[in-house]
């Protein structure tokens, strides 16, 4: 990767992390313990899933969605996890989880055959025009998309019988995913 590209990726990642921190910063919960003995609330592990993305997926070979992804950045590699819902209703049920890891972490560790079956390249998915980063200004949304385009994704889809989870799950796929050749897989 050229120095200029590395600097641009680093800048975009820093902007994303700063945005995530400032969005999650709550001066009330960050305040020291009050005189009355009330302790500040400790954030839960669920805090921070606030990068909102909309995209369809292939489930069992059928295009479904679009799904609402609420994503949290865990590490600057990047490592990102998205909780995925079918709607934005307050009691929408979780239907999928996506792990989004940097290609530099995935490609050396996952065989091409396994990758072709389970993973997808976000550069290809984003270029397909079906992914929308919501709830932020266009320049910040582009920065998020630019960072995510350096990653691969793995989506777990949970199956239901009417309104009961049945314990079954499958791997969903990005719309437009195509298996990669050995040469394509090495080029990231």
C-alpha positions, -999 to +999 in steps of 0.1 A: +000+000+000+014+034-009+022+059+019-005+082+006-031+055+007-020+044+042-023+080+055-058+083+039-069+050+055-054+060+089-071+095+087-105+080+078-102+054+106-093+081+131-123+102+119-146+071+123-133+064+158-136+100+169-172+101+155-180+069+174-165+083+206-182+117+204-216+100+195-213+077+226-200+103+250-226+111+276-215+138+301-240+125+327-226+090+327-191+103+325-195+126+355-178+116+388-199+102+416-225+127+428-226+141+464-257+121+472-238+088+467-252+080+433-226+063+412-223+071+375-238+044+353-212+020+338-216+016+300-228-019+289-211-040+262-241-031+240-231+006+240-216+018+208-236-001+182-245+031+165-231+031+130-263+025+110-259+007+076-286-006+053-280-034+029-297-065+015-284-100+019-287-134+003-303-159+027-307-194+013-300-181-022-328-155-020-323-118-018-339-105+015-339-072+034-326-046+032-314-052+067-305-025+093-270-030+106-260-013+139-222-016+140-195-010+166-158-006+159-137-028+183-102-023+170-086-001+144-074-030+122-105-027+117-125-053+136-162-044+135-193-062+147-229-055+135-261-064+151-286-068+123-324-062+123-352-064+097-365-030+108-358+001+129-388-006+152-378-003+189-386-040+196-373-054+163-358-088+169-321-095+162-320-116+130-283-116+120-248-108+132-220-098+109-183-099+118-163-074+097-125-080+098-097-064+079-087-084+048-051-084+060-063-105+090-087-128+071-070-137+039-038-152+055-059-171+081-088-185+060-086-209+031-099-195-002-124-224-004-138-215+031-137-178+023-156-184-010-183-203+009-187-180+040-171-146+036-176-117+012-155-087+001-169-054+011-151-036-018-173-056-042-205-052-020-201-014-016-193-010-053-226-027-062-244+004-049-267-015-025-250-004+008-261+028+025-245+044+055-273+062+073-277+088+101-245+108+093-234+135+069-224+123+034-186+130+040-186+109+072-207+082+055-181+080+027-153+077+052-171+048+069-177+031+035-140+037+026-128+020+058-153-009+054-141-015+018-108-027+033-126-056+051-143-089+045-176-099+062-192-131+076-229-130+083-248-155+106-285-156+100-308-170+127-339-190+117-373-189+133-405-211+133-432-184+133-423-163+163-399-188+180-362-192+174-356-228+163-319-231+170-309-232+133-286-208+117-270-204+083-244-182+066-260-153+047-241-137+019-237-103+003-257-096-028-233-098-057-208-121-040-189-143-065-162-169-056-127-156-061-099-172-080-066-178-063-051-147-079-081-125-069-080-138-033-043-129-028-048-094-042-061-073-014 
